[in-house]
Amino acid sequence: MSGTEASAKTSRARIAVVGGGIIGLSVARELSRRGHMVTVFDPASPDRSTSWAAAGMIAPAYEVMIHGGGAGTPLARLCYESAALWTGFARDLACESGMPVGYRAAPTFALARTIDENDRLAGLAATLADAGHRFAWHGTAEVRDRLGVSAKVQSVLELPDDHQVDNRRVLQAFRRYGEQGGFRMERRAVSSRDDLGDRFDAIVWSRGTRETGVEALVKGQALALQPVPGLPAEVLRFGSGYIVPKADRVVIGATSEETFAHSGVRADTTQALRDAAIAVLPELRHAPVLETWAGLRPKRAGGLPVIGELAPGEFVAAAHHRNGILLAPATASRIADMVEGDAEAEGAFSPHRLQASYN
């Protein structure tokens, strides 16, 4: 906040959060819990957000492999920091809202189907070992009996720190928290500070737009199957694919399309995702399709989120790409600290950083 305004740390500040996905709602809740008066602005319902379309994976280890650069990069450290917060974050949100959020601390199993995928898992294991993070190799015969995976699986790496939550239940819980007085929701668009007049002491931009550092929208297509007997309770990852069991559905995904003709679902694409999942977990062939969908993930160059102060009294928490669910607790805490004047943005995530880097 600017020096001419009342300190958010010592007074009850009026704060606008623009964007009603999981990042915006997490920031709003954190600021509300600290005693501030928060209003969330979004023209759409949370069930139309990127967060609703996600699979709910909390996967710091697998992200180390996807992004590269090692476990010591700013993003990798943030992922592990946030993942460690999720147990308490989920427990408190469920308690405050009176609604379950489907948090599961069961490990994720990363599967290799090819020599190249096996090499990538071996590289991930070496990286995790160097950083002191947990992992465990399993024999394929053991895992086939336990999980029911196919003979196509050549190696299996257990990732004990990679968990999941039901992202749709989390959004419902946030909505209930707001309805119970945690924060106000206004269903309208806000494109600039001028739209809000002088009603607020600070603004947090949490939507995927260019002014918040978002430089691309990446399309992801996915589907959900009806649960059937014999499916494992753990998340399975293979290449860019995943199988994520929920209480009422099994999420199969996902594409990552940086160029696309339209934002809708292609039947051939979702069928290919289903076929790939069945090739890994044959029991899924008995599972009917419940729904298909496509979502647009906001991305910054280099894939790093934007978390920091944009201008006096204006902050950004956006461009989390695939990791909005994972990074929600740490982002909320960091932004709230910045609003209260207790922290500065890490350089890698600053809104003023023009070129993102993992180094």
C-alpha positions in Angstrom: 0.0 0.0 0.0 1.1 3.6 -0.5 2.6 5.6 2.3 -0.4 8.0 2.3 -2.8 5.2 3.0 -3.5 3.4 6.3 -1.3 0.4 6.9 -3.1 -2.8 6.2 -1.1 -4.4 9.0 -2.4 -2.0 11.7 -5.9 -1.3 10.4 -8.8 -3.1 8.7 -8.1 -2.4 5.0 -10.6 -2.5 2.2 -9.2 -4.8 -0.5 -10.4 -5.8 -3.9 -9.5 -9.1 -5.4 -10.1 -9.2 -9.2 -10.5 -12.8 -10.3 -12.5 -15.6 -8.7 -10.4 -18.7 -9.5 -8.6 -20.7 -6.8 -5.8 -18.1 -6.6 -8.1 -15.2 -6.1 -10.3 -17.0 -3.7 -7.3 -18.2 -1.7 -5.9 -14.7 -1.5 -9.3 -13.3 -0.5 -9.7 -15.9 2.3 -6.2 -15.3 3.7 -6.7 -11.5 3.8 -10.1 -12.0 5.3 -8.7 -14.2 8.0 -6.2 -11.4 8.8 -9.1 -9.1 9.5 -9.4 -7.2 6.2 -12.6 -6.3 4.4 -12.4 -8.2 1.0 -14.5 -8.1 -2.1 -13.9 -10.5 -5.0 -14.8 -9.4 -8.5 -15.5 -11.8 -11.3 -18.2 -11.8 -13.9 -18.3 -15.6 -14.0 -19.1 -18.2 -11.4 -16.2 -20.2 -10.0 -17.5 -23.3 -11.7 -16.5 -21.8 -15.0 -12.9 -21.1 -14.0 -9.7 -22.8 -14.9 -9.6 -24.1 -11.4 -12.9 -25.9 -12.0 -11.4 -27.6 -15.1 -8.3 -28.8 -13.3 -7.5 -32.3 -11.9 -6.6 -31.1 -8.4 -3.1 -32.5 -8.3 -0.7 -31.2 -5.7 2.5 -32.5 -7.4 5.7 -30.7 -6.5 8.0 -33.6 -7.5 6.4 -34.3 -10.9 6.6 -30.6 -11.7 10.4 -30.7 -11.1 10.6 -33.2 -14.0 8.2 -31.3 -16.2 9.8 -27.9 -15.8 13.4 -29.0 -15.5 16.2 -27.0 -14.0 16.5 -29.0 -10.8 14.8 -29.0 -7.4 16.6 -25.7 -6.4 14.9 -23.4 -8.9 12.6 -20.7 -7.5 9.5 -22.5 -9.0 10.5 -25.9 -7.5 11.1 -24.4 -4.1 7.8 -22.6 -4.2 6.0 -25.8 -5.3 7.4 -27.7 -2.3 6.7 -24.9 0.0 3.1 -24.7 -1.1 2.6 -28.5 -1.1 3.7 -28.6 2.6 1.0 -26.1 3.4 -1.8 -28.0 1.8 -2.6 -30.3 4.8 -3.4 -27.4 7.1 -4.9 -25.4 4.3 -7.4 -28.1 3.4 -8.2 -28.9 7.1 -8.9 -25.2 7.9 -11.0 -24.5 4.8 -13.1 -27.6 5.5 -13.6 -26.5 9.1 -14.4 -22.9 8.2 -16.8 -23.7 5.4 -18.4 -26.9 6.9 -17.7 -28.7 3.6 -15.3 -31.5 2.8 -12.6 -30.6 0.2 -11.5 -34.1 -0.8 -7.8 -33.8 0.2 -5.9 -37.1 -0.1 -2.4 -37.5 1.1 -1.9 -40.8 -0.7 1.3 -40.8 -2.8 1.4 -40.5 -6.6 2.8 -43.2 -8.8 4.8 -42.1 -11.8 4.9 -44.7 -14.5 7.3 -45.2 -17.4 6.0 -46.9 -20.6 9.1 -46.4 -22.8 12.8 -46.2 -22.4 12.7 -42.5 -22.7 10.1 -42.2 -20.0 12.2 -44.5 -17.8 15.2 -42.3 -18.3 13.2 -39.2 -17.3 12.0 -41.0 -14.1 15.6 -42.0 -13.3 16.7 -38.4 -13.8 13.9 -37.2 -11.5 14.9 -39.7 -8.8 18.5 -38.5 -9.0 17.3 -34.8 -8.7 15.1 -35.6 -5.8 17.8 -37.5 -4.0 20.3 -34.6 -4.4 17.7 -32.2 -2.9 16.8 -34.6 0.0 13.2 -35.1 -1.2 11.4 -38.5 -0.9 10.8 -41.1 -3.5 10.8 -44.9 -3.9 11.3 -47.3 -6.8 8.8 -50.2 -7.0 9.0 -53.5 -8.9 6.6 -53.5 -11.8 5.2 -57.0 -10.8 4.4 -55.7 -7.4 2.7 -52.6 -8.7 0.7 -54.5 -11.3 -0.8 -56.6 -8.6 -1.5 -53.7 -6.3 -2.7 -51.1 -8.8 -3.8 -53.2 -11.8 -1.6 -51.4 -14.3 -0.8 -53.1 -17.6 2.3 -54.9 -18.8 3.1 -51.7 -20.8 4.5 -50.2 -17.6 8.2 -50.7 -17.4 9.1 -48.9 -14.2 7.3 -47.2 -11.3 8.5 -44.3 -9.1 6.5 -43.5 -6.0 6.3 -39.8 -5.1 5.2 -39.5 -1.4 5.0 -35.7 -1.5 2.6 -35.6 -4.5 -1.0 -35.6 -3.3 -4.4 -34.4 -4.6 -7.5 -32.5 -3.6 -11.0 -32.3 -5.2 -10.7 -28.9 -6.9 -14.4 -28.5 -7.5 -15.2 -29.2 -3.8 -12.5 -26.6 -2.9 -14.2 -24.0 -5.0 -17.6 -24.8 -3.4 -16.0 -24.5 0.1 -14.6 -21.1 -0.8 -18.0 -20.0 -2.0 -19.6 -21.2 1.3 -16.8 -19.4 3.2 -17.6 -16.2 1.4 -21.4 -16.6 1.9 -20.8 -17.0 5.6 -19.2 -13.6 5.8 -15.6 -14.3 4.9 -15.7 -12.0 1.9 -18.1 -10.4 -0.5 -18.5 -11.5 -4.2 -19.6 -9.1 -6.9 -20.4 -10.6 -10.3 -19.0 -8.0 -12.6 -15.8 -7.3 -14.6 -13.1 -4.9 -13.5 -10.6 -3.9 -16.1 -8.7 -1.1 -14.3 -8.4 0.6 -11.0 -10.6 3.4 -12.3 -13.5 0.9 -12.4 -13.4 0.7 -8.6 -13.1 4.4 -7.8 -11.7 5.1 -4.3 -13.6 2.3 -2.6 -10.5 0.2 -1.9 -7.1 0.7 -0.2 -5.5 -2.1 -2.3 -6.2 -4.3 -5.3 -5.0 -7.8 -6.1 -5.2 -8.8 -9.7 -5.7 -12.5 -9.9 -7.1 -13.0 -13.4 -5.4 -14.2 -16.6 -4.9 -11.1 -18.6 -1.9 -9.4 -20.3 -1.7 -6.6 -17.8 -1.0 -9.2 -15.0 1.9 -10.7 -17.0 -0.1 -13.4 -18.8 1.3 -13.8 -22.3 -0.5 -16.9 -23.6 -3.5 -19.1 -22.9 -2.8 -22.8 -23.1 -5.7 -25.1 -23.9 -6.1 -28.3 -21.9 -8.7 -30.9 -22.8 -9.7 -33.6 -20.3 -12.5 -35.9 -19.4 -14.1 -37.7 -16.4 -15.1 -41.3 -16.2 -17.5 -43.0 -13.8 -15.7 -44.9 -11.0 -15.9 -48.7 -11.3 -14.7 -51.4 -8.9 -11.1 -52.4 -8.9 -9.5 -49.0 -9.6 -6.6 -47.8 -7.4 -7.1 -44.9 -5.0 -3.7 -43.3 -6.0 -2.9 -40.8 -8.7 -1.1 -42.3 -11.7 1.1 -40.1 -13.9 2.6 -41.2 -17.2 4.3 -38.8 -19.6 1.9 -35.8 -19.9 -1.0 -38.0 -19.0 -2.7 -38.7 -15.7 -5.4 -40.7 -14.0 -6.8 -39.0 -10.9 -9.5 -40.8 -8.8 -12.1 -38.7 -7.0 -15.0 -39.8 -4.8 -17.5 -39.3 -7.7 -15.3 -39.4 -10.9 -12.0 -40.3 -12.4 -10.3 -37.5 -14.1 -8.3 -38.3 -17.3 -6.0 -35.7 -18.9 -4.7 -33.7 -20.4 -3.6 -31.9 -23.5 -1.4 -28.8 -23.4 -2.1 -26.9 -26.6 -0.3 -23.6 -27.1 -1.9 -23.1 -30.4 -5.5 -24.1 -31.1 -8.3 -23.2 -33.5 -11.1 -22.9 -30.9 -11.5 -23.3 -27.2 -14.0 -26.2 -27.3 -13.7 -30.0 -26.9 -12.6 -32.2 -29.8 -14.1 -35.7 -29.5 -11.1 -37.4 -31.2 -8.8 -35.7 -28.7 -10.6 -36.8 -25.6 -11.0 -40.3 -27.0 -7.2 -40.4 -27.5 -6.8 -39.4 -23.8 -9.2 -42.2 -22.7 -7.4 -44.8 -24.9 -4.0 -43.8 -23.4 -5.4 -44.2 -19.9 -6.9 -47.6 -20.6 -3.6 -48.8 -22.0 -2.1 -48.0 -18.6 -5.0 -49.1 -16.4 -7.1 -51.7 -18.3 -10.0 -51.6 -15.8 -10.9 -48.2 -17.1 -12.4 -49.8 -20.2 -15.5 -50.6 -18.1 -15.9 -47.0 -17.0 -18.5 -44.8 -18.8 -17.6 -41.3 -19.8 -19.3 -38.8 -17.5 -18.2 -35.5 -19.1 -15.6 -33.9 -21.3 -14.3 -30.3 -21.1 -11.6 -27.9 -22.2 -10.0 -25.2 -20.1 -7.6 -22.3 -20.8 -4.6 -22.0 -18.6 -2.9 -18.6 -18.2 0.8 -18.7 -18.9 3.7 -16.4 -18.7 6.9 -16.8 -20.8 9.0 -19.5 -19.1 6.0 -20.8 -17.2 6.6 -18.9 -14.0 3.7 -17.4 -12.0 3.4 -13.7 -11.4 3.4 -12.9 -7.6 4.2 -9.4 -6.4 3.6 -5.7 -6.3 2.8 -4.1 -9.6 2.4 -0.5 -8.3 1.7 1.2 -5.0 -1.5 -0.4 -3.7 -1.7 -2.9 -6.6 -0.6 -6.5 -6.5 -0.6 -9.4 -8.9 -1.2 -13.1 -8.3 -1.7 -14.7 -11.7 -0.3 -16.8 -14.6 0.0 -20.0 -12.5 -0.5 -22.1 -15.7 -0.9 -25.8 -14.6 -0.1 -25.1 -10.9 -2.9 -23.0 -9.6 -4.2 -25.7 -7.2 -0.7 -26.6 -6.0 0.5 -23.0 -5.5 -2.7 -21.5 -4.0 -1.6 -21.7 -0.3 1.9 -20.2 -0.7 0.6 -17.6 -3.2 -2.1 -16.4 -0.8 0.3 -16.2 2.1 2.9 -14.3 0.1 0.5 -11.8 -1.3 -1.1 -11.1 2.0 2.3 -10.5 3.5 3.1 -8.0 0.7 -0.2 -6.2 1.1 0.6 -5.8 4.8 4.1 -4.6 3.9 5.9 -7.5 5.4 7.5 -9.0 2.3 8.7 -8.2 -1.2 8.3 -10.3 -4.3 11.0 -12.8 -5.2 12.7 -11.6 -8.4 11.7 -14.7 -10.5 8.0 -14.0 -9.9 8.0 -10.2 -10.0 5.4 -8.5 -12.3 8.3 -6.3 -13.5 10.5 -9.2 -14.6 10.3 -9.2 -18.4 12.2 -12.5 -19.1 11.3 -15.5 -16.9 14.1 -18.0 -16.2 14.4 -21.1 -14.1 18.0 -20.3 -13.1 
